[in-house]
Structure formats: C-alpha cells, structure tokens
Amino acid sequence: MSEKRYETIAVEREGKLARLWLDRPDVHNAFNSAMIRELRAVLRDLREDAAVRIVVLSGKGKSFCAGADLNWMREIIRFSYEQNLQESLELADFLYELYALPKPTIARVNGAAIGGGAGFLSACDIVVASAEAKFGLSEVKIGLVPACIAPYVVRRTGESLARQYFLTGERIDAHRALEIGLANAVVDAVRLDTKVEEIASLLISSGPEALASCKELLRRVPGMGFEEAKRFTAEMIAGLRVSREGQEGMAAFLEKRKPQWAE
C-alpha cells in the first residue's frame, strides 16, 4: 500500500507495526496547526487499518518534539480568543485520539521532549527514552500553562509531581523522568530501537481485541464508582470469553500452542 505524502510527518509500515514520525527536524519537530491536522488524519487511517497492530511515535533528527513552533506562536499571539480556542481544541482532540487509540502506542523518545512534546509522549501507552533525552513542562516561563496536555501528564506522574514540574518549569533528565513516571524505560541511545522492538514484540504476541479492550478498561474504570465498575468489568470479560479471539486464545493455552494472531 502506497503511503500518503505529508508536509510535517512521515509514516512507515513494517508488517504489523506503524512508525509515525514527527518530521520537522530543522525546528526540532516543533508542532504547528498543520502537524496537528496531519497527525489526526493519520491516526484515523491507522485506527481503521486492521494490518497495523502497534504504533510507534518518534521524532526525526536529534529531538522528539520541542513543543510549539515559534512561527506558529507569532501567529496565534495575534488571534482572537475564539481563534485560539479553536486551535487549542484541535490539539486537545489530537491528544485524546492518541490516548484512546484502540491499539498500543509506544513513544520512542530520542531527544528533547518539551512542553507539548511531553504531552505527546504522555498520551502514549508506553514511553521508551534515550538516556540523553531531556524533558520539560516550562510553559509558565512564558506566561502560559501546560493546559491541553495536563490530563495525560497528571495521569502519568500523579498530582504531587505535576504540581512541582508545572509550577517550577524545571528541566527533567531521562533518569528523573523514569522515577516520576514520564518514562517507562530508559536505555542508552544505541539500544533505543532494540528496546522498542522488544516491547513491540510483547504487544504483538497478545490478542488485538484484548489489547483494545484493555485500553478501554484503563480509560474508563478510573472514573467509575464500584457499582458501575462491577457491571462494566463483568460484562467485558464475559464478552471476551465468548468472542472468537477469546475462544482461540484459551484453546491455544490449553493445547500448548501459539494463538493464530501470534503466528
């Protein structure tokens, strides 16, 4: 299948894995409205592509994402409130679509992830960072706040640590990012791709419908009371047990063979 051409991003498919690249290395992959629109369009395509099981998000060049593009900021500073609201809603919609994608996502953090870049990785399921990567939530330094990314960063770090880093805007090195939950794994730069491949292999060995349901479980259960959660979780597991995938998975386990989706 031929890939569409984009101005700010690139997409590569490798079997069951899709690599989604932020492709503006000359500006450290800073995002603008064009990139957000293209990212949303790609996520829609990947969501519907049954051949794609895993999505890896990374940045071309030395950086993951340096946050908002300066030229874009020069434009939006002159926008009205209504125009700024529309731009912000586009970003908020993208982050939620990334977070709620019914396929596992891995952020491959190869370098700086600042501001919105830290939000991009926080909306992914698993974050693998180079030991050389730097993180920052420094919006307060220019009189702004990490607003649209807040739901995802707070879910990763918890409120106490989010308060510290949102308010101080201090830089975070990779090992501190691991300690506070912004990253799930930190490896030397030369091992970054190997670690991503290891995690992708683990994910591909699991049932695709089960993974999608697991993401729904994680997304919805924290906001439920116990009574609602009891019914929701019981219905989910009952449905999976009688599904084609669930039947195949349990049969493969009992027969000591690989399930069809892992072959």
C-alpha positions as a Markdown table, in Angstrom:
| # | Residue | x | y | z |
|---|---|---|---|---|
| 1 | Met | 0.0 | 0.0 | 0.0 |
| 2 | Ser | 1.5 | 3.3 | -1.0 |
| 3 | Glu | 1.8 | 5.9 | 1.7 |
| 4 | Lys | 0.3 | 9.4 | 1.6 |
| 5 | Arg | 2.7 | 12.3 | 1.5 |
| 6 | Tyr | 2.6 | 14.7 | 4.4 |
| 7 | Glu | 4.3 | 18.1 | 5.0 |
| 8 | Thr | 5.2 | 17.7 | 8.7 |
| 9 | Ile | 5.1 | 14.0 | 9.5 |
| 10 | Ala | 6.1 | 10.7 | 7.9 |
| 11 | Val | 4.5 | 7.2 | 8.2 |
| 12 | Glu | 6.3 | 3.9 | 7.7 |
| 13 | Arg | 4.6 | 0.5 | 8.0 |
| 14 | Glu | 6.7 | -2.6 | 8.9 |
| 15 | Gly | 4.4 | -5.6 | 9.0 |
| 16 | Lys | 2.2 | -5.2 | 12.0 |
| 17 | Leu | 3.9 | -2.1 | 13.2 |
| 18 | Ala | 3.5 | 1.5 | 12.0 |
| 19 | Arg | 6.1 | 4.2 | 12.7 |
| 20 | Leu | 4.7 | 7.7 | 13.0 |
| 21 | Trp | 7.4 | 10.3 | 12.7 |
| 22 | Leu | 7.3 | 14.0 | 13.6 |
| 23 | Asp | 9.3 | 15.2 | 10.6 |
| 24 | Arg | 10.4 | 18.8 | 11.1 |
| 25 | Pro | 14.0 | 18.1 | 12.3 |
| 26 | Asp | 15.1 | 21.6 | 11.3 |
| 27 | Val | 12.9 | 23.1 | 14.1 |
| 28 | His | 13.3 | 20.1 | 16.5 |
| 29 | Asn | 9.9 | 18.7 | 15.4 |
| 30 | Ala | 8.1 | 21.7 | 17.0 |
| 31 | Phe | 4.4 | 21.3 | 16.2 |
| 32 | Asn | 2.0 | 23.7 | 14.5 |
| 33 | Ser | -1.6 | 23.6 | 13.3 |
| 34 | Ala | -0.6 | 21.7 | 10.1 |
| 35 | Met | 1.2 | 19.0 | 12.1 |
| 36 | Ile | -1.8 | 18.5 | 14.4 |
| 37 | Arg | -4.1 | 18.2 | 11.4 |
| 38 | Glu | -1.9 | 15.7 | 9.8 |
| 39 | Leu | -1.4 | 13.7 | 12.9 |
| 40 | Arg | -5.2 | 13.5 | 13.4 |
| 41 | Ala | -5.7 | 12.3 | 9.8 |
| 42 | Val | -3.0 | 9.6 | 10.2 |
| 43 | Leu | -4.5 | 8.3 | 13.5 |
| 44 | Arg | -7.9 | 8.0 | 11.7 |
| 45 | Asp | -6.2 | 5.9 | 9.0 |
| 46 | Leu | -4.2 | 3.7 | 11.4 |
| 47 | Arg | -7.3 | 3.2 | 13.6 |
| 48 | Glu | -9.1 | 1.6 | 10.6 |
| 49 | Asp | -6.1 | -0.4 | 9.2 |
| 50 | Ala | -6.5 | -3.9 | 10.6 |
| 51 | Ala | -3.0 | -4.8 | 9.5 |
| 52 | Val | -1.5 | -2.4 | 11.9 |
| 53 | Arg | -1.3 | -3.7 | 15.4 |
| 54 | Ile | 1.2 | -1.3 | 17.1 |
| 55 | Val | 2.0 | 2.4 | 16.6 |
| 56 | Val | 5.4 | 3.9 | 17.5 |
| 57 | Leu | 5.6 | 7.7 | 17.7 |
| 58 | Ser | 9.0 | 9.3 | 17.4 |
| 59 | Gly | 10.9 | 12.3 | 16.0 |
| 60 | Lys | 13.2 | 12.7 | 13.1 |
| 61 | Gly | 16.7 | 14.1 | 13.8 |
| 62 | Lys | 18.0 | 14.9 | 17.3 |
| 63 | Ser | 14.7 | 15.8 | 19.1 |
| 64 | Phe | 11.4 | 14.1 | 19.9 |
| 65 | Cys | 9.4 | 17.4 | 20.0 |
| 66 | Ala | 10.4 | 20.8 | 21.2 |
| 67 | Gly | 6.9 | 21.9 | 21.8 |
| 68 | Ala | 5.0 | 24.6 | 19.9 |
| 69 | Asp | 6.6 | 26.1 | 16.8 |
| 70 | Leu | 7.8 | 29.7 | 17.3 |
| 71 | Asn | 6.5 | 30.9 | 14.0 |
| 72 | Trp | 3.1 | 29.5 | 14.8 |
| 73 | Met | 3.2 | 31.2 | 18.2 |
| 74 | Arg | 3.9 | 34.5 | 16.5 |
| 75 | Glu | 0.7 | 34.0 | 14.5 |
| 76 | Ile | -1.6 | 32.9 | 17.4 |
| 77 | Ile | -0.5 | 35.7 | 19.7 |
| 78 | Arg | -2.5 | 37.9 | 17.3 |
| 79 | Phe | -5.5 | 35.6 | 17.2 |
| 80 | Ser | -8.8 | 36.3 | 19.0 |
| 81 | Tyr | -10.0 | 34.3 | 21.9 |
| 82 | Glu | -12.3 | 32.3 | 19.6 |
| 83 | Gln | -9.5 | 31.6 | 17.1 |
| 84 | Asn | -7.2 | 30.5 | 20.0 |
| 85 | Leu | -9.9 | 28.3 | 21.4 |
| 86 | Gln | -10.3 | 26.5 | 18.0 |
| 87 | Glu | -6.6 | 25.9 | 17.7 |
| 88 | Ser | -6.5 | 24.6 | 21.3 |
| 89 | Leu | -9.4 | 22.3 | 20.8 |
| 90 | Glu | -7.6 | 20.8 | 17.7 |
| 91 | Leu | -4.6 | 20.0 | 20.0 |
| 92 | Ala | -6.9 | 18.6 | 22.8 |
| 93 | Asp | -8.7 | 16.4 | 20.3 |
| 94 | Phe | -5.5 | 15.0 | 18.9 |
| 95 | Leu | -4.1 | 14.2 | 22.3 |
| 96 | Tyr | -7.3 | 12.3 | 23.2 |
| 97 | Glu | -7.4 | 10.5 | 19.9 |
| 98 | Leu | -3.8 | 9.3 | 20.5 |
| 99 | Tyr | -4.6 | 8.3 | 24.1 |
| 100 | Ala | -7.8 | 6.5 | 23.1 |
| 101 | Leu | -6.4 | 4.8 | 20.0 |
| 102 | Pro | -7.6 | 1.1 | 20.3 |
| 103 | Lys | -4.0 | -0.1 | 19.5 |
| 104 | Pro | -1.0 | 0.0 | 21.8 |
| 105 | Thr | 1.2 | 3.1 | 21.3 |
| 106 | Ile | 4.9 | 3.4 | 22.1 |
| 107 | Ala | 6.7 | 6.7 | 22.4 |
| 108 | Arg | 10.3 | 6.4 | 21.2 |
| 109 | Val | 11.8 | 9.5 | 22.8 |
| 110 | Asn | 15.1 | 10.0 | 21.0 |
| 111 | Gly | 15.8 | 13.5 | 22.3 |
| 112 | Ala | 14.2 | 16.7 | 23.8 |
| 113 | Ala | 10.5 | 16.4 | 24.7 |
| 114 | Ile | 9.5 | 19.9 | 25.9 |
| 115 | Gly | 6.0 | 21.3 | 26.6 |
| 116 | Gly | 3.6 | 19.8 | 24.1 |
| 117 | Gly | 6.2 | 17.2 | 23.3 |
| 118 | Ala | 6.0 | 15.9 | 26.8 |
| 119 | Gly | 2.2 | 15.8 | 26.3 |
| 120 | Phe | 2.5 | 13.8 | 23.1 |
| 121 | Leu | 4.5 | 11.1 | 24.9 |
| 122 | Ser | 2.2 | 11.2 | 28.0 |
| 123 | Ala | -0.7 | 10.3 | 25.8 |
| 124 | Cys | 1.1 | 7.1 | 24.6 |
| 125 | Asp | 0.8 | 3.8 | 26.4 |
| 126 | Ile | 4.5 | 3.1 | 26.9 |
| 127 | Val | 7.4 | 5.5 | 26.8 |
| 128 | Val | 10.9 | 4.4 | 26.0 |
| 129 | Ala | 13.5 | 7.2 | 26.3 |
| 130 | Ser | 17.1 | 7.6 | 25.4 |
| 131 | Ala | 19.4 | 8.3 | 28.4 |
| 132 | Glu | 20.2 | 11.5 | 26.6 |
| 133 | Ala | 16.6 | 12.8 | 26.3 |
| 134 | Lys | 15.5 | 15.9 | 28.2 |
| 135 | Phe | 12.0 | 16.7 | 29.3 |
| 136 | Gly | 10.3 | 20.0 | 30.3 |
| 137 | Leu | 7.0 | 21.5 | 31.3 |
| 138 | Ser | 8.1 | 25.0 | 31.1 |
| 139 | Glu | 5.0 | 26.9 | 29.8 |
| 140 | Val | 4.9 | 29.1 | 32.9 |
| 141 | Lys | 8.2 | 30.6 | 31.9 |
| 142 | Ile | 6.4 | 32.4 | 29.0 |
| 143 | Gly | 3.2 | 33.2 | 30.9 |
| 144 | Leu | 1.2 | 30.1 | 29.8 |
| 145 | Val | 0.3 | 26.7 | 31.3 |
| 146 | Pro | 0.5 | 23.1 | 30.2 |
| 147 | Ala | -3.2 | 23.1 | 29.7 |
| 148 | Cys | -4.2 | 20.6 | 27.0 |
| 149 | Ile | -1.5 | 18.1 | 28.0 |
| 150 | Ala | -2.4 | 18.2 | 31.7 |
| 151 | Pro | -4.8 | 15.3 | 31.8 |
| 152 | Tyr | -2.2 | 13.0 | 30.4 |
| 153 | Val | 0.9 | 14.2 | 32.3 |
| 154 | Val | -1.0 | 14.2 | 35.6 |
| 155 | Arg | -2.1 | 10.6 | 34.9 |
| 156 | Arg | 1.5 | 9.6 | 34.4 |
| 157 | Thr | 3.1 | 11.5 | 37.3 |
| 158 | Gly | 0.3 | 12.0 | 39.8 |
| 159 | Glu | -0.8 | 15.4 | 41.1 |
| 160 | Ser | 2.1 | 16.0 | 43.6 |
| 161 | Leu | 4.8 | 15.7 | 41.0 |
| 162 | Ala | 2.8 | 17.5 | 38.4 |
| 163 | Arg | 2.4 | 20.4 | 40.8 |
| 164 | Gln | 6.2 | 20.6 | 41.2 |
| 165 | Tyr | 7.1 | 20.5 | 37.5 |
| 166 | Phe | 4.1 | 22.5 | 36.2 |
| 167 | Leu | 4.9 | 25.3 | 38.6 |
| 168 | Thr | 8.7 | 25.4 | 38.5 |
| 169 | Gly | 9.1 | 24.6 | 34.8 |
| 170 | Glu | 12.4 | 23.0 | 35.6 |
| 171 | Arg | 14.1 | 20.6 | 33.2 |
| 172 | Ile | 13.9 | 16.9 | 33.8 |
| 173 | Asp | 16.6 | 14.4 | 32.7 |
| 174 | Ala | 15.8 | 10.9 | 31.5 |
| 175 | His | 16.5 | 9.1 | 34.7 |
| 176 | Arg | 14.3 | 11.5 | 36.7 |
| 177 | Ala | 11.6 | 11.1 | 34.1 |
| 178 | Leu | 11.8 | 7.4 | 34.8 |
| 179 | Glu | 11.5 | 7.9 | 38.5 |
| 180 | Ile | 8.4 | 10.2 | 38.2 |
| 181 | Gly | 6.6 | 8.1 | 35.6 |
| 182 | Leu | 7.1 | 10.2 | 32.5 |
| 183 | Ala | 9.1 | 7.3 | 31.0 |
| 184 | Asn | 8.6 | 3.5 | 31.4 |
| 185 | Ala | 12.2 | 2.6 | 30.3 |
| 186 | Val | 15.4 | 4.5 | 29.8 |
| 187 | Val | 18.2 | 3.0 | 27.7 |
| 188 | Asp | 21.4 | 4.1 | 26.1 |
| 189 | Ala | 20.8 | 5.8 | 22.7 |
| 190 | Val | 22.3 | 2.8 | 20.8 |
| 191 | Arg | 19.8 | 0.5 | 22.4 |
| 192 | Leu | 16.7 | 2.6 | 21.9 |
| 193 | Asp | 15.4 | 0.8 | 18.8 |
| 194 | Thr | 16.2 | -2.6 | 20.3 |
| 195 | Lys | 14.1 | -1.8 | 23.4 |
| 196 | Val | 11.2 | -0.5 | 21.3 |
| 197 | Glu | 11.3 | -3.7 | 19.2 |
| 198 | Glu | 11.3 | -5.9 | 22.4 |
| 199 | Ile | 8.2 | -4.1 | 23.7 |
| 200 | Ala | 6.5 | -4.2 | 20.3 |
| 201 | Ser | 7.1 | -8.0 | 20.1 |
| 202 | Leu | 5.5 | -8.5 | 23.5 |
| 203 | Leu | 2.5 | -6.5 | 22.4 |
| 204 | Ile | 2.1 | -8.3 | 19.1 |
| 205 | Ser | 2.0 | -11.6 | 20.9 |
| 206 | Ser | -1.2 | -10.6 | 22.6 |
| 207 | Gly | -4.7 | -10.6 | 21.2 |
| 208 | Pro | -5.5 | -7.4 | 19.3 |
| 209 | Glu | -9.1 | -7.3 | 20.6 |
| 210 | Ala | -7.9 | -8.0 | 24.1 |
| 211 | Leu | -5.5 | -5.1 | 23.9 |
| 212 | Ala | -8.2 | -2.7 | 22.6 |
| 213 | Ser | -10.5 | -3.8 | 25.5 |
| 214 | Cys | -7.6 | -3.4 | 27.9 |
| 215 | Lys | -7.1 | 0.2 | 26.8 |
| 216 | Glu | -10.8 | 0.8 | 27.2 |
| 217 | Leu | -10.7 | -0.7 | 30.7 |
| 218 | Leu | -7.8 | 1.6 | 31.7 |
| 219 | Arg | -9.5 | 4.6 | 30.2 |
| 220 | Arg | -12.9 | 4.2 | 31.8 |
| 221 | Val | -12.6 | 2.3 | 35.1 |
| 222 | Pro | -10.7 | 5.1 | 37.0 |
| 223 | Gly | -13.7 | 7.3 | 36.5 |
| 224 | Met | -16.3 | 4.8 | 37.7 |
| 225 | Gly | -17.7 | 4.1 | 41.1 |
| 226 | Phe | -17.5 | 0.5 | 42.4 |
| 227 | Glu | -21.1 | -0.4 | 41.4 |
| 228 | Glu | -20.7 | 0.8 | 37.9 |
| 229 | Ala | -17.3 | -0.8 | 37.6 |
| 230 | Lys | -18.6 | -4.2 | 38.8 |
| 231 | Arg | -21.1 | -4.4 | 35.9 |
| 232 | Phe | -18.8 | -3.0 | 33.3 |
| 233 | Thr | -15.9 | -5.2 | 34.0 |
| 234 | Ala | -18.0 | -8.4 | 34.4 |
| 235 | Glu | -19.7 | -7.7 | 31.0 |
| 236 | Met | -16.3 | -7.0 | 29.4 |
| 237 | Ile | -14.7 | -10.3 | 30.5 |
| 238 | Ala | -17.9 | -12.3 | 29.7 |
| 239 | Gly | -17.9 | -10.9 | 26.2 |
| 240 | Leu | -14.3 | -11.6 | 25.6 |
| 241 | Arg | -14.6 | -15.2 | 26.8 |
| 242 | Val | -17.2 | -16.0 | 24.2 |
| 243 | Ser | -15.6 | -14.0 | 21.4 |
| 244 | Arg | -13.7 | -15.6 | 18.6 |
| 245 | Glu | -10.4 | -14.2 | 19.8 |
| 246 | Gly | -11.1 | -15.3 | 23.4 |
| 247 | Gln | -12.0 | -18.8 | 22.4 |
| 248 | Glu | -8.9 | -19.1 | 20.2 |
| 249 | Gly | -6.7 | -17.7 | 23.0 |
| 250 | Met | -8.0 | -20.1 | 25.6 |
| 251 | Ala | -7.9 | -23.1 | 23.3 |
| 252 | Ala | -4.3 | -22.2 | 22.3 |
| 253 | Phe | -3.3 | -22.0 | 26.0 |
| 254 | Leu | -4.9 | -25.3 | 26.9 |
| 255 | Glu | -3.4 | -27.0 | 23.8 |
| 256 | Lys | 0.0 | -25.5 | 24.5 |
| 257 | Arg | 0.4 | -23.8 | 21.1 |
| 258 | Lys | 0.6 | -20.2 | 19.9 |
| 259 | Pro | -2.7 | -18.5 | 19.1 |
| 260 | Gln | -3.3 | -17.6 | 15.5 |
| 261 | Trp | -2.7 | -13.9 | 15.9 |
| 262 | Ala | 0.9 | -14.5 | 17.2 |
| 263 | Glu | 2.0 | -16.7 | 14.3 |
